[in-house]
Amino acid sequence: KTVAGGFPAVEIHYRGLADEHDWSGTLLVVSRGDDIFSVLGMTYSDSDLIQIQENVIGRAISSLEFNKN
């Protein structure tokens, strides 16, 4: 459990194999009132840049804001 944009959320980190590549990903599910949002970030985990790519995904998720229009 976590908080995203000031709202309760669940963050799941995973790794797996698909299409002959190792994948690393983060799934974020955010509850805002009656709305539920999902954010999915994925990258190849068999890359030398995996740590940088995972950091970019993490920063994108932490920068989420929810505003009413």
Residue pairs with C-beta under 8 A, 6 or more apart in sequence:
1 8
1 9
1 10
1 11
2 9
2 10
2 11
2 28
3 9
4 11
4 28
4 30
4 39
4 61
4 62
4 64
5 30
5 32
5 64
5 65
5 66
6 66
7 30
7 31
7 32
7 66
8 30
8 31
9 28
9 29
9 30
9 31
10 28
10 29
11 26
11 27
11 28
11 61
12 26
12 27
12 28
12 29
13 24
13 25
13 26
14 24
14 25
14 26
14 27
15 22
15 23
15 24
15 25
15 45
16 22
16 23
16 25
17 23
21 44
21 46
22 44
22 45
22 46
23 42
23 43
23 44
23 45
24 42
24 43
24 44
24 45
24 50
24 53
24 54
25 40
25 41
25 42
25 43
25 57
26 39
26 40
26 41
26 42
26 54
26 57
26 58
26 61
27 38
27 39
27 40
28 38
28 39
28 40
28 61
28 64
29 36
29 37
29 38
30 36
30 37
30 38
30 39
30 64
30 66
32 66
37 66
39 61
39 64
41 57
41 60
41 61
43 50
43 53
43 54
43 57
44 50
44 53
47 53
